[in-house]
Structures are given as structure tokens and as C-alpha cells.
Amino acid sequence: MAPKKWKTAQPISLRDSMERCLKNGKFQHNLSVQRLADLMGVSSHYSIYKWVESGRLPASLIIPFERACDANFVTTYLIHATGKMAVDIPVGNWSEIHEFNRLQVIFADALGLLVRYYDEQSIGAEEAQSALMEVMESLAWHRENLAKSKAPELDFESENPR
């Protein structure tokens, strides 16, 4: 997919979130829908196509679907649709400088979209809301990471533990 923000933009529907999961599986891990069906334990890959088309993924298959695709867009959409925020659980490790640069970039982008919405209304409210949600979730993650920095947990997923 050509747009560079397809992984960070917030999904706007259940169908969109499922399509983003499939794209992540394809682009990050070169997984076909047939292979995803095998990883999920689904007998026919046509079922996945049917669920994506209708936007009706069975609740018992949300976690296997996201694990197979290595993305959590469906869960994130469901959380945001109920007016809540999704924050990855930090382990309390020291942050790298590139994390602060990323935070500054997403904050500036969100602020720019907010100004464009109120001044020119050249963008939709959903786009500005999506950017603001990303900023709030990133700030909440850093807040919790600071709270855990005195007694950090073991980070089994990190490639470069300190």
C-alpha cells in the first residue's frame, strides 16, 4: 500500500480494521489469506474473505486473527468505538531519543490537523480525531512508563534490553 501512514492511522470501521490486519500480514510477513486461515485454524480461507466483506468477524476469532496478522487493528477499533483509549502496557525501560522525536512529530501533525479543521475545514473531523487519539495514547504510554521506571519489569519482547 502506497500511503505511508496506513499502519498508524486509526481504522474507521470494523471492515477497515480487518483489511488493515490483512495488509499488515501481507506486507510485514508475506502471509497469504490461505496461510492466515491455517494459522487461525479456519478450515476455509473463503470464510476470511466473507468476514472481511461483511465486516462480521466472530468474536471468538478476533484474537487468533490478530495474532496471525501480527496487528491489533480490530481490537483498537472496538476500543475506540466505545469511547475508550488503547494503551500498550509499558515495562518501565528508559526511553530512547527517537521515541521523543516520534512523539513530537505526531503531536505536531495532530495540532496541524486540528488547526486546519477549525480554520479551513479542509479535512474531516475523523482525521483530526484519529491524530489526537494517537497523541493521547502515546502520552498515556509515557506517563505509565515513568510510573514504572523505578521498578522496571522484564521486557521479553525487546531486542535490546537494558
N, CA, C and O of each residue as an XYZ file, in Angstrom:
648
protein
N       0.847     -1.183      0.000
C       0.000      0.000      0.000
C       0.883      1.234      0.000
O       1.851      1.300      0.758
N       0.573      2.198     -0.824
C       1.417      3.359     -1.013
C       1.407      4.358      0.147
O       2.477      4.841      0.517
N       0.247      4.698      0.746
C       0.276      5.700      1.816
C       1.152      5.255      2.973
O       1.074      4.110      3.418
N       1.996      6.176      3.463
C       2.962      5.788      4.482
C       2.377      5.712      5.879
O       3.038      5.199      6.783
N       1.169      6.199      6.091
C       0.593      6.177      7.427
C      -0.498      5.131      7.581
O      -1.334      5.263      8.476
N      -0.527      4.107      6.756
C      -1.606      3.129      6.842
C      -1.541      2.335      8.129
O      -2.572      1.854      8.599
N      -0.350      2.177      8.723
C      -0.241      1.410      9.957
C      -0.614      2.230     11.181
O      -1.082      1.669     12.172
N      -0.419      3.543     11.138
C      -0.678      4.359     12.318
C      -2.044      5.030     12.297
O      -2.547      5.425     13.348
N      -2.649      5.166     11.134
C      -3.974      5.787     11.063
C      -4.998      4.887     11.744
O      -4.909      3.662     11.668
N      -5.947      5.492     12.396
C      -6.966      4.737     13.122
C      -7.993      4.182     12.146
O      -8.430      4.900     11.246
N      -8.392      2.916     12.301
C      -9.423      2.356     11.424
C     -10.763      3.039     11.662
O     -11.077      3.447     12.780
N     -11.555      3.158     10.583
C     -12.828      3.875     10.686
C     -14.025      2.943     10.752
O     -15.143      3.393     11.001
N     -13.809      1.651     10.532
C     -14.896      0.686     10.623
C     -14.292     -0.687     10.922
O     -13.078     -0.878     10.845
N     -15.149     -1.621     11.258
C     -14.666     -2.969     11.517
C     -14.075     -3.574     10.250
O     -13.051     -4.256     10.297
N     -14.712     -3.324      9.144
C     -14.192     -3.829      7.870
C     -12.824     -3.229      7.559
O     -11.909     -3.945      7.152
N     -12.683     -1.932      7.747
C     -11.399     -1.266      7.520
C     -10.326     -1.838      8.440
O      -9.192     -2.040      8.006
N     -10.655     -2.098      9.680
C      -9.667     -2.639     10.619
C      -9.241     -4.052     10.209
O      -8.070     -4.407     10.347
N     -10.173     -4.852      9.711
C      -9.827     -6.192      9.250
C      -8.948     -6.127      8.002
O      -8.013     -6.915      7.860
N      -9.244     -5.192      7.098
C      -8.412     -5.030      5.903
C      -6.996     -4.603      6.278
O      -6.029     -5.063      5.672
N      -6.869     -3.721      7.277
C      -5.539     -3.293      7.726
C      -4.760     -4.458      8.332
O      -3.552     -4.573      8.123
N      -5.438     -5.312      9.074
C      -4.775     -6.506      9.618
C      -4.257     -7.391      8.496
O      -3.120     -7.860      8.541
N      -5.101     -7.622      7.481
C      -4.667     -8.444      6.348
C      -3.481     -7.817      5.633
O      -2.550     -8.523      5.244
N      -3.502     -6.486      5.452
C      -2.388     -5.802      4.801
C      -1.118     -5.938      5.617
O      -0.036     -6.129      5.062
N      -1.244     -5.840      6.937
C      -0.066     -5.999      7.785
C       0.508     -7.404      7.643
O       1.722     -7.567      7.524
N      -0.344     -8.409      7.654
C       0.123     -9.779      7.473
C       0.815     -9.970      6.138
O       1.821    -10.673      6.044
N       0.269     -9.338      5.101
C       0.842     -9.459      3.761
C       2.177     -8.718      3.649
O       3.164     -9.291      3.187
N       2.214     -7.453      4.065
C       3.398     -6.634      3.860
C       4.514     -6.909      4.871
O       5.693     -6.819      4.527
N       4.156     -7.242      6.104
C       5.189     -7.466      7.118
C       5.712     -8.906      7.131
O       6.885     -9.141      7.420
N       4.844     -9.859      6.818
C       5.227    -11.270      6.968
C       4.964    -12.100      5.711
O       5.157    -13.315      5.716
N       4.517    -11.435      4.625
C       4.258    -12.101      3.349
C       3.301    -13.280      3.510
O       3.513    -14.346      2.933
N       2.250    -13.079      4.295
C       1.268    -14.134      4.547
C       0.079    -13.986      3.608
O      -0.505    -12.909      3.496
N      -0.269    -15.061      2.946
C      -1.469    -15.071      2.113
C      -2.681    -15.329      3.003
O      -2.538    -15.713      4.164
N      -3.859    -15.117      2.460
C      -5.084    -15.375      3.213
C      -5.200    -16.866      3.522
O      -5.710    -17.244      4.576
N      -4.727    -17.715      2.602
C      -4.749    -19.156      2.848
C      -3.878    -19.507      4.052
O      -4.276    -20.316      4.891
N      -2.694    -18.903      4.142
C      -1.795    -19.165      5.275
C      -2.390    -18.612      6.573
O      -2.264    -19.240      7.624
N      -3.031    -17.454      6.511
C      -3.683    -16.895      7.701
C      -4.788    -17.823      8.197
O      -4.952    -18.013      9.402
N      -5.542    -18.395      7.268
C      -6.597    -19.339      7.653
C      -5.992    -20.545      8.358
O      -6.544    -21.030      9.346
N      -4.866    -21.029      7.858
C      -4.181    -22.149      8.523
C      -3.735    -21.764      9.927
O      -3.918    -22.533     10.870
N      -3.148    -20.572     10.072
C      -2.674    -20.123     11.389
C      -3.822    -19.922     12.374
O      -3.657    -20.119     13.578
N      -4.984    -19.529     11.857
C      -6.152    -19.307     12.712
C      -6.895    -20.597     13.021
O      -7.707    -20.638     13.945
N      -6.629    -21.638     12.264
C      -7.353    -22.887     12.457
C      -8.705    -22.890     11.777
O      -9.603    -23.630     12.177
N      -8.858    -22.062     10.745
C     -10.106    -21.987      9.990
C      -9.999    -22.943      8.811
O      -8.971    -22.981      8.135
N     -11.044    -23.709      8.561
C     -10.984    -24.748      7.528
C     -10.908    -24.182      6.112
O     -10.286    -24.796      5.246
N     -11.527    -23.025      5.853
C     -11.549    -22.466      4.507
C     -11.163    -20.988      4.532
O     -11.693    -20.207      5.322
N     -10.235    -20.621      3.657
C      -9.832    -19.218      3.594
C     -10.945    -18.343      3.019
O     -10.910    -17.122      3.172
N     -11.929    -18.951      2.362
C     -13.057    -18.177      1.855
C     -13.880    -17.574      2.995
O     -14.537    -16.548      2.819
N     -13.838    -18.215      4.155
C     -14.540    -17.658      5.324
C     -13.952    -16.303      5.697
O     -14.683    -15.383      6.065
N     -12.632    -16.184      5.599
C     -11.990    -14.910      5.938
C     -12.429    -13.827      4.956
O     -12.744    -12.707      5.358
N     -12.447    -14.166      3.673
C     -12.933    -13.198      2.685
C     -14.372    -12.769      2.990
O     -14.709    -11.592      2.865
N     -15.210    -13.715      3.384
C     -16.616    -13.426      3.698
C     -16.700    -12.495      4.906
O     -17.479    -11.542      4.908
N     -15.889    -12.777      5.942
C     -15.924    -11.939      7.141
C     -15.447    -10.526      6.851
O     -16.017     -9.563      7.364
N     -14.418    -10.391      6.043
C     -13.913     -9.059      5.707
C     -14.943     -8.310      4.869
O     -15.177     -7.123      5.095
N     -15.555     -8.984      3.913
C     -16.551     -8.333      3.062
C     -17.740     -7.828      3.876
O     -18.224     -6.716      3.664
N     -18.202     -8.657      4.803
C     -19.380     -8.266      5.586
C     -19.017     -7.462      6.836
O     -19.886     -6.829      7.436
N     -17.746     -7.480      7.230
C     -17.345     -6.790      8.458
C     -17.873     -7.483      9.698
O     -18.135     -6.829     10.708
N     -18.035     -8.804      9.637
C     -18.624     -9.564     10.740
C     -17.709    -10.721     11.126
O     -18.002    -11.878     10.822
N     -16.631    -10.417     11.778
C     -15.706    -11.427     12.274
C     -16.244    -11.982     13.593
O     -16.559    -11.204     14.493
N     -16.358    -13.308     13.731
C     -16.833    -13.866     15.004
C     -15.912    -13.443     16.162
O     -14.688    -13.445     16.025
N     -16.509    -13.087     17.279
C     -15.734    -12.593     18.422
C     -14.689    -13.592     18.890
O     -13.614    -13.190     19.335
N     -14.979    -14.879     18.801
C     -14.028    -15.889     19.256
C     -12.809    -15.988     18.349
O     -11.823    -16.629     18.712
N     -12.860    -15.362     17.174
C     -11.730    -15.421     16.244
C     -10.971    -14.107     16.130
O     -10.034    -14.009     15.337
N     -11.355    -13.094     16.905
C     -10.656    -11.812     16.830
C      -9.197    -11.978     17.249
O      -8.301    -11.531     16.533
N      -8.944    -12.603     18.378
C      -7.564    -12.754     18.858
C      -6.737    -13.648     17.933
O      -5.614    -13.274     17.597
N      -7.245    -14.827     17.499
C      -6.451    -15.614     16.545
C      -6.187    -14.869     15.232
O      -5.111    -15.003     14.650
N      -7.163    -14.087     14.766
C      -6.990    -13.310     13.535
C      -5.885    -12.278     13.713
O      -5.006    -12.156     12.860
N      -5.924    -11.538     14.810
C      -4.912    -10.507     15.039
C      -3.531    -11.106     15.287
O      -2.531    -10.545     14.837
N      -3.457    -12.213     15.981
C      -2.161    -12.856     16.195
C      -1.577    -13.375     14.892
O      -0.372    -13.265     14.664
N      -2.418    -13.940     14.037
C      -1.934    -14.442     12.752
C      -1.436    -13.296     11.873
O      -0.439    -13.438     11.164
N      -2.132    -12.163     11.920
C      -1.750    -10.995     11.103
C      -0.672    -10.147     11.768
O      -0.082     -9.284     11.119
N      -0.406    -10.381     13.054
C       0.552     -9.602     13.840
C       0.164     -8.118     13.871
O       1.009     -7.238     13.704
N      -1.126     -7.863     14.089
C      -1.642     -6.495     14.176
C      -2.911     -6.517     15.017
O      -3.622     -7.522     15.054
N      -3.194     -5.399     15.695
C      -4.365     -5.356     16.572
C      -5.351     -4.262     16.180
O      -5.909     -3.591     17.049
N      -5.568     -4.077     14.893
C      -6.468     -3.029     14.423
C      -7.921     -3.282     14.813
O      -8.651     -2.332     15.094
N      -8.357     -4.535     14.835
C      -9.749     -4.845     15.181
C     -10.018     -4.479     16.633
O     -11.009     -3.816     16.936
N      -9.139     -4.909     17.529
C      -9.298     -4.588     18.946
C      -9.243     -3.083     19.170
O     -10.036     -2.536     19.937
N      -8.311     -2.419     18.505
C      -8.186     -0.969     18.641
C      -9.460     -0.276     18.167
O      -9.936      0.654     18.817
N     -10.013     -0.717     17.044
C     -11.254     -0.116     16.558
C     -12.385     -0.307     17.566
O     -13.130      0.630     17.853
N     -12.513     -1.522     18.103
C     -13.584     -1.790     19.057
C     -13.431     -0.941     20.319
O     -14.424     -0.463     20.867
N     -12.216     -0.754     20.772
C     -11.973      0.080     21.955
C     -12.334      1.531     21.665
O     -13.023      2.172     22.458
N     -11.865      2.055     20.517
C     -12.144      3.451     20.184
C     -13.626      3.688     19.901
O     -14.145      4.770     20.174
N     -14.310      2.679     19.354
C     -15.738      2.824     19.065
C     -16.557      2.981     20.334
O     -17.664      3.519     20.291
N     -16.034      2.519     21.466
C     -16.745      2.663     22.734
C     -16.288      3.892     23.510
O     -16.677      4.084     24.662
N     -15.456      4.730     22.873
C     -15.018      5.961     23.515
C     -13.874      5.773     24.491
O     -13.661      6.619     25.359
N     -13.141      4.693     24.370
C     -12.012      4.420     25.268
C     -10.704      4.551     24.500
O     -10.703      4.638     23.272
N      -9.591      4.565     25.229
C      -8.266      4.605     24.615
C      -7.568      3.279     24.840
O      -7.765      2.625     25.864
N      -6.758      2.892     23.883
C      -5.949      1.679     23.996
C      -4.499      2.088     24.209
O      -3.918      2.789     23.381
N      -3.924      1.653     25.310
C      -2.540      1.991     25.623
C      -1.765      0.702     25.825
O      -2.135     -0.133     26.651
N      -0.683      0.542     25.061
C       0.182     -0.611     25.282
C       0.760     -0.527     26.692
O       1.078      0.562     27.169
N       0.895     -1.645     27.344
C       1.392     -1.658     28.712
C       2.915     -1.523     28.688
O       3.606     -2.402     28.174
N       3.440     -0.423     29.243
C       4.892     -0.251     29.260
C       5.530     -1.094     30.365
O       4.860     -1.538     31.298
N       6.839     -1.303     30.236
C       7.544     -2.103     31.233
C       8.451     -1.265     32.118
O       9.031     -1.795     33.066
N       8.595      0.030     31.839
C       9.386      0.900     32.690
C      10.816      1.085     32.240
O      11.641      1.562     33.019
N      11.142      0.725     31.008
C      12.501      0.921     30.500
C      12.724      2.374     30.135
O      11.778      3.122     29.890
N      13.995      2.765     30.101
C      14.342      4.117     29.703
C      14.007      4.297     28.232
O      14.232      3.397     27.423
N      13.472      5.455     27.891
C      13.094      5.734     26.512
C      14.293      6.226     25.727
O      15.182      6.888     26.262
N      14.299      5.894     24.466
C      15.341      6.349     23.550
C      14.940      7.700     22.968
O      13.763      8.061     22.974
N      15.922      8.444     22.466
C      15.660      9.783     21.935
C      14.718      9.735     20.734
O      13.932     10.661     20.535
N      14.785      8.665     19.927
C      13.901      8.595     18.757
C      12.440      8.475     19.174
O      11.558      8.856     18.404
N      12.155      7.958     20.366
C      10.779      7.901     20.842
C      10.228      9.296     21.116
O       9.049      9.563     20.887
N      11.093     10.185     21.611
C      10.658     11.559     21.862
C      10.482     12.303     20.545
O       9.581     13.131     20.410
N      11.341     12.008     19.578
C      11.187     12.625     18.257
C       9.861     12.199     17.630
O       9.152     13.024     17.054
N       9.526     10.911     17.741
C       8.262     10.416     17.202
C       7.084     11.096     17.896
O       6.116     11.487     17.244
N       7.167     11.236     19.212
C       6.111     11.890     19.971
C       5.934     13.337     19.507
O       4.809     13.814     19.361
N       7.032     14.019     19.282
C       6.971     15.402     18.823
C       6.358     15.500     17.421
O       5.588     16.418     17.139
N       6.701     14.558     16.554
C       6.163     14.555     15.194
C       4.659     14.305     15.204
O       3.913     15.022     14.537
N       4.197     13.292     15.955
C       2.757     13.011     15.943
C       1.975     14.132     16.627
O       0.833     14.408     16.259
N       2.589     14.781     17.624
C       1.919     15.911     18.267
C       1.786     17.074     17.294
O       0.722     17.687     17.201
N       2.864     17.383     16.563
C       2.823     18.484     15.598
C       1.835     18.181     14.474
O       1.096     19.066     14.041
N       1.818     16.933     13.999
C       0.861     16.559     12.951
C      -0.574     16.720     13.435
O      -1.422     17.255     12.722
N      -0.839     16.252     14.655
C      -2.197     16.348     15.201
C      -2.613     17.805     15.384
O      -3.747     18.177     15.085
N      -1.700     18.611     15.868
C      -2.014     20.024     16.062
C      -2.270     20.703     14.720
O      -3.171     21.533     14.601
N      -1.482     20.352     13.716
C      -1.687     20.907     12.382
C      -3.047     20.524     11.809
O      -3.730     21.354     11.209
N      -3.439     19.262     11.995
C      -4.750     18.819     11.511
C      -5.878     19.526     12.257
O      -6.900     19.875     11.667
N      -5.687     19.731     13.551
C      -6.701     20.413     14.348
C      -6.876     21.861     13.889
O      -7.999     22.351     13.765
N      -5.766     22.531     13.643
C      -5.831     23.918     13.155
C      -6.499     23.968     11.786
O      -7.344     24.828     11.537
N      -6.118     23.036     10.885
C      -6.726     23.001      9.549
C      -8.232     22.734      9.637
O      -9.010     23.288      8.861
N      -8.633     21.891     10.577
C     -10.062     21.608     10.708
C     -10.832     22.853     11.149
O     -11.870     23.183     10.575
N     -10.322     23.541     12.167
C     -11.053     24.695     12.688
C     -10.941     25.920     11.786
O     -11.878     26.714     11.709
N      -9.811     26.085     11.104
C      -9.643     27.254     10.236
C     -10.315     27.075      8.882
O     -11.138     27.891      8.467
N      -9.955     26.004      8.207
C     -10.375     25.859      6.825
C     -11.461     24.805      6.634
O     -12.178     24.825      5.633
N     -11.582     23.907      7.567
C     -12.457     22.745      7.459
C     -12.189     21.996      6.154
O     -13.106     21.511      5.492
N     -10.883     21.915      5.802
C     -10.490     21.219      4.583
C     -10.288     19.726      4.831
O     -10.084     18.957      3.892
N     -10.345     19.324      6.092
C     -10.236     17.905      6.424
C     -11.452     17.506      7.239
O     -12.164     18.356      7.774
N     -11.680     16.213      7.326
C     -12.805     15.720      8.114
C     -12.461     15.669      9.594
O     -11.292     15.588      9.972
N     -13.481     15.716     10.413
C     -13.282     15.647     11.859
C     -12.682     14.308     12.266
O     -11.930     14.237     13.238
N     -13.010     13.233     11.522
C     -12.498     11.902     11.862
C     -10.975     11.849     11.768
O     -10.318     11.209     12.589
N     -10.420     12.526     10.763
C      -8.970     12.524     10.596
C      -8.288     13.239     11.761
O      -7.275     12.764     12.274
N      -8.831     14.361     12.174
C      -8.274     15.101     13.311
C      -8.443     14.300     14.607
O      -7.534     14.263     15.437
N      -9.608     13.658     14.782
C      -9.833     12.837     15.971
C      -8.857     11.671     16.035
O      -8.356     11.339     17.108
N      -8.591     11.062     14.917
C      -7.662      9.937     14.852
C      -6.260     10.369     15.284
O      -5.597      9.672     16.052
N      -5.821     11.515     14.788
C      -4.492     12.016     15.147
C      -4.423     12.380     16.626
O      -3.419     12.110     17.284
N      -5.478     12.990     17.151
C      -5.499     13.335     18.577
C      -5.503     12.090     19.458
O      -4.877     12.082     20.518
N      -6.199     11.045     19.034
C      -6.223      9.799     19.792
C      -4.818      9.187     19.853
O      -4.403      8.675     20.892
N      -4.097      9.244     18.739
C      -2.734      8.711     18.721
C      -1.828      9.482     19.684
O      -1.007      8.881     20.376
N      -1.973     10.806     19.729
C      -1.176     11.618     20.651
C      -1.511     11.272     22.104
O      -0.613     11.082     22.924
N      -2.800     11.192     22.415
C      -3.203     10.902     23.795
C      -2.725      9.526     24.242
O      -2.289      9.360     25.381
N      -2.804      8.539     23.354
C      -2.340      7.197     23.706
C      -0.832      7.167     23.906
O      -0.342      6.483     24.805
N      -0.094      7.895     23.086
C       1.367      7.950     23.239
C       1.754      8.636     24.547
O       2.661      8.185     25.247
N       1.068      9.720     24.868
C       1.344     10.410     26.131
C       0.981      9.531     27.330
O       1.704      9.518     28.327
N      -0.124      8.803     27.244
C      -0.517      7.903     28.335
C       0.513      6.796     28.509
O       0.801      6.393     29.636
N       1.074      6.299     27.407
C       2.103      5.261     27.500
C       3.329      5.811     28.235
O       3.870      5.150     29.121
N       3.769      7.022     27.868
C       4.939      7.617     28.535
C       4.651      7.894     30.009
O       5.539      7.751     30.849
N       3.431      8.285     30.327
C       3.058      8.515     31.733
C       3.212      7.229     32.537
O       3.799      7.239     33.619
N       2.689      6.124     32.013
C       2.789      4.842     32.714
C       4.221      4.314     32.740
O       4.641      3.685     33.711
N       4.957      4.571     31.679
C       6.357      4.142     31.651
C       7.148      4.861     32.735
O       8.010      4.258     33.374
N       6.865      6.147     32.949
C       7.529      6.892     34.030
C       7.169      6.321     35.396
O       8.020      6.217     36.280
N       5.908      5.955     35.559
C       5.468      5.397     36.843
C       6.171      4.080     37.142
O       6.420      3.764     38.305
N       6.494      3.312     36.114
C       7.148      2.021     36.317
C       8.676      2.095     36.246
O       9.343      1.074     36.415
N       9.236      3.268     36.003
C      10.683      3.370     35.787
C      11.500      3.080     37.047
O      12.664      2.697     36.936
N      10.933      3.249     38.227
C      11.657      2.955     39.469
C      11.840      1.457     39.662
O      12.839      1.023     40.235
N      10.891      0.671     39.194
C      10.976     -0.787     39.303
C      10.540     -1.397     37.973
O       9.418     -1.891     37.860
N      11.416     -1.368     36.965
C      11.014     -1.869     35.647
C      10.765     -3.369     35.645
O      11.367     -4.125     36.407
N       9.856     -3.773     34.764
C       9.551     -5.180     34.590
C      10.485     -5.765     33.537
O      11.168     -5.025     32.829
N      10.516     -7.071     33.434
C      11.295     -7.710     32.385
C      10.568     -7.542     31.066
O       9.358     -7.749     30.980
N      11.315     -7.166     30.038
C      10.747     -6.971     28.712
C      11.217     -8.102     27.825
O      12.323     -8.060     27.285
N      10.378     -9.116     27.673
C      10.758    -10.286     26.899
C      10.652    -10.062     25.402
O      11.177    -10.859     24.624
N       9.985     -8.996     24.980
C       9.809     -8.747     23.557
C      10.868     -7.823     22.988
O      11.029     -7.764     21.769
N      11.594     -7.102     23.823
C      12.584     -6.157     23.349
C      13.814     -6.867     22.820
O      14.250     -7.880     23.368
N      14.367     -6.321     21.745
C      15.590     -6.886     21.182
C      16.822     -6.346     21.884
O      17.878     -6.977     21.861
N      16.693     -5.170     22.514
C      17.843     -4.523     23.122
C      17.529     -4.167     24.574
O      17.331     -2.993     24.884
N      17.480     -5.172     25.487
C      17.167     -4.853     26.884
C      18.308     -4.117     27.541
O      19.472     -4.310     27.189
N      17.969     -3.263     28.505
C      18.996     -2.503     29.232
C      19.254     -3.116     30.560
O      20.087     -2.619     31.319
